[in-house]
């Protein structure tokens, strides 16, 4: 696979088979964040000037900038950019969407899967846009409960479907590597609107599908 990486002043340009992906950041913000992490390393008892740590503050700053990139995305615009009229009134389900987010209490990662379904009411959206909405909200400082309802509300408000269902299953490093240290715990949250709330069979079908392996 032909792959080229070009370092820009404020990002990286990556070319794979002719497709160009540009990852950008605000250099002034990154430099400021890096200066704070330089001090943090010293407060932890490390020497931030030793060889292995010289670039660490900058790397951490860029990583944090990427992991909170959802603040610079508009989920409503994402959905509305691919909104189509369609006479389809059965369930549309996108499941097993990978999520990586940061717990706002300890700024440690939580990660898992999101399952999102809606029943159209005259309009559908591109399937990838559902995953992009999940990503836009996940790439922020979050709690799983709010993340779940934000995804639900965005789809409900933009598409006005007959119902929306969101379930997220995640593991939280703040529970796994510190504090209570329960490595195998999984947190599940759910949020529903419309027929997923009022119709037991519709909700039951959704729950059955997200637990079924069809491939």
C-alpha positions as CSV (number, residue, x, y, z in Angstrom):
1,X,0.0,0.0,0.0
2,X,1.5,3.4,-1.1
3,X,1.5,5.6,2.0
4,X,3.1,9.1,2.3
5,X,3.1,11.3,5.4
6,X,4.0,14.9,5.2
7,X,4.4,17.1,8.3
8,X,2.7,20.4,8.1
9,X,3.3,23.5,10.4
10,X,-0.1,22.9,12.0
11,X,-0.8,19.2,11.3
12,X,-0.1,16.1,9.3
13,X,-1.0,15.3,5.7
14,X,-1.4,11.5,5.1
15,X,-1.8,10.1,1.6
16,X,-3.0,6.5,1.1
17,X,-3.7,5.3,-2.5
18,X,-4.4,8.9,-3.6
19,X,-6.8,9.7,-0.7
20,X,-5.5,12.6,1.3
21,X,-6.3,12.9,5.0
22,X,-5.2,16.0,6.9
23,X,-5.1,16.1,10.7
24,X,-4.9,19.7,11.9
25,X,-4.5,21.5,15.2
26,X,-4.1,25.0,16.5
27,X,-0.4,25.5,17.0
28,X,-0.8,28.2,19.6
29,X,-3.2,26.0,21.6
30,X,-0.8,23.0,21.3
31,X,2.2,25.0,22.4
32,X,0.3,26.4,25.5
33,X,-0.9,22.9,26.4
34,X,2.6,21.5,26.0
35,X,4.0,24.1,28.4
36,X,1.6,23.0,31.0
37,X,2.5,19.3,30.5
38,X,6.2,20.2,30.8
39,X,5.5,21.6,34.3
40,X,3.3,18.6,35.2
41,X,6.2,16.2,34.3
42,X,8.4,18.1,36.7
43,X,5.7,18.1,39.5
44,X,5.5,14.3,39.1
45,X,9.2,14.0,39.9
46,X,10.4,13.5,36.3
47,X,13.0,15.3,34.4
48,X,11.1,16.8,31.4
49,X,14.4,17.6,29.6
50,X,15.7,14.0,29.5
51,X,15.8,12.4,26.1
52,X,12.7,10.2,26.3
53,X,10.5,13.0,27.5
54,X,11.7,16.0,25.4
55,X,8.8,15.6,22.9
56,X,6.3,14.2,25.4
57,X,4.5,17.5,26.3
58,X,3.9,18.3,22.6
59,X,2.8,14.7,21.9
60,X,0.3,14.7,24.8
61,X,-1.0,18.1,23.8
62,X,-1.7,16.9,20.2
63,X,-3.2,13.7,21.5
64,X,-5.6,15.7,23.8
65,X,-6.4,18.1,21.0
66,X,-7.4,15.1,18.9
67,X,-9.4,13.3,21.7
68,X,-11.5,16.5,22.3
69,X,-11.9,17.3,18.6
70,X,-15.7,16.9,18.9
71,X,-15.9,20.5,20.3
72,X,-15.1,21.7,16.8
73,X,-17.8,19.6,15.1
74,X,-21.5,20.3,14.7
75,X,-23.5,17.1,15.0
76,X,-26.7,18.8,13.6
77,X,-24.8,19.9,10.4
78,X,-23.4,16.4,10.1
79,X,-26.8,14.8,9.9
80,X,-28.4,17.5,7.8
81,X,-25.6,17.3,5.2
82,X,-27.0,13.9,4.1
83,X,-30.7,14.2,4.7
84,X,-32.9,12.5,2.1
85,X,-36.6,12.1,1.6
86,X,-37.5,8.4,1.6
87,X,-40.8,6.5,2.2
88,X,-39.3,3.9,4.6
89,X,-40.9,3.3,8.0
90,X,-38.9,0.3,9.3
91,X,-36.1,0.3,11.7
92,X,-32.7,1.6,10.7
93,X,-30.0,0.2,13.0
94,X,-26.3,1.0,13.1
95,X,-24.7,-1.1,15.8
96,X,-21.3,-1.8,17.2
97,X,-20.0,1.7,16.6
98,X,-16.7,2.0,18.4
99,X,-16.6,4.9,20.9
100,X,-13.6,6.4,22.7
101,X,-14.2,9.2,25.1
102,X,-12.7,10.9,28.1
103,X,-14.4,10.8,31.5
104,X,-14.8,14.5,32.6
105,X,-14.2,13.6,36.2
106,X,-10.7,12.1,35.9
107,X,-9.9,12.7,32.2
108,X,-9.3,9.0,31.8
109,X,-10.6,7.1,28.7
110,X,-13.8,5.1,28.6
111,X,-14.5,3.0,25.5
112,X,-16.9,0.5,24.1
113,X,-19.8,0.2,21.6
114,X,-22.8,2.4,20.7
115,X,-25.9,1.0,19.1
116,X,-28.2,3.5,17.4
117,X,-31.6,3.0,15.7
118,X,-34.3,5.1,14.4
119,X,-37.6,4.7,12.5
120,X,-37.9,7.2,9.7
121,X,-40.8,9.5,9.3
122,X,-40.2,10.8,5.7
123,X,-36.5,11.4,6.0
124,X,-33.4,9.2,6.3
125,X,-29.7,10.2,6.7
126,X,-26.5,8.6,5.4
127,X,-25.5,5.6,7.5
128,X,-22.0,7.0,8.1
129,X,-23.5,10.2,9.5
130,X,-24.9,8.2,12.5
131,X,-21.4,7.1,13.3
132,X,-20.0,10.6,12.8
133,X,-22.6,12.0,15.2
134,X,-21.5,9.5,17.8
135,X,-17.9,10.4,17.2
136,X,-18.6,14.2,17.5
137,X,-20.2,13.8,20.9
138,X,-17.7,11.2,22.1
139,X,-14.7,13.3,21.4
140,X,-15.4,15.6,24.2
141,X,-15.1,15.5,28.0
142,X,-18.1,13.3,28.8
143,X,-20.1,11.2,31.1
144,X,-21.7,8.1,29.5
145,X,-25.2,9.1,30.5
146,X,-25.0,12.5,28.8
147,X,-23.4,11.1,25.7
148,X,-26.3,8.6,25.3
149,X,-29.0,11.3,25.5
150,X,-27.1,13.8,23.3
151,X,-26.9,11.2,20.5
152,X,-30.6,10.5,20.9
153,X,-31.7,14.1,21.0
154,X,-29.6,15.1,17.9
155,X,-31.2,12.4,15.8
156,X,-34.7,13.2,17.1
157,X,-34.4,16.9,16.5
158,X,-32.7,16.7,13.0
159,X,-34.7,13.9,11.4
160,X,-38.0,14.0,13.4
161,X,-38.3,10.2,13.2
162,X,-41.1,8.0,14.7
163,X,-38.6,7.0,17.4
164,X,-34.9,6.8,18.3
165,X,-33.1,4.2,20.4
166,X,-29.5,4.5,21.7
167,X,-27.6,2.0,23.9
168,X,-24.0,2.4,24.9
169,X,-21.9,-0.3,26.6
170,X,-18.5,0.9,27.9
171,X,-15.6,0.2,30.2
172,X,-14.2,3.0,32.2
173,X,-10.5,3.2,33.1
174,X,-11.4,5.4,36.1
175,X,-13.0,2.2,37.5
176,X,-10.4,-0.2,36.2
177,X,-6.9,1.3,37.0
178,X,-7.7,3.4,40.0
179,X,-10.2,3.7,42.8
180,X,-12.4,0.5,43.0
181,X,-10.2,-1.3,40.4
182,X,-12.8,-3.6,38.9
183,X,-11.4,-4.6,35.5
184,X,-14.3,-6.5,34.2
185,X,-17.2,-4.1,34.9
186,X,-19.2,-2.8,32.0
187,X,-21.6,0.2,32.1
188,X,-24.7,0.1,30.0
189,X,-26.9,3.2,29.3
190,X,-30.0,3.6,27.1
191,X,-32.2,6.4,25.9
192,X,-35.4,6.1,23.8
193,X,-38.0,8.3,22.2
194,X,-41.3,7.8,20.4
195,X,-42.3,4.3,19.5
196,X,-39.3,2.8,21.2
197,X,-40.8,4.1,24.4
198,X,-44.4,3.4,23.8
199,X,-44.2,0.1,21.8
200,X,-42.8,-2.8,23.7
201,X,-42.4,-5.0,20.6
202,X,-40.4,-2.3,18.8
203,X,-38.0,-1.9,21.7
204,X,-37.8,-5.7,22.1
205,X,-36.9,-6.0,18.4
206,X,-34.1,-3.4,18.8
207,X,-32.7,-5.1,21.9
208,X,-32.8,-8.5,20.1
209,X,-31.0,-7.1,17.1
210,X,-28.2,-5.5,19.0
211,X,-27.5,-8.8,20.8
212,X,-27.6,-10.9,17.6
213,X,-24.7,-11.7,15.4
214,X,-25.9,-11.7,11.8
215,X,-22.4,-12.0,10.2
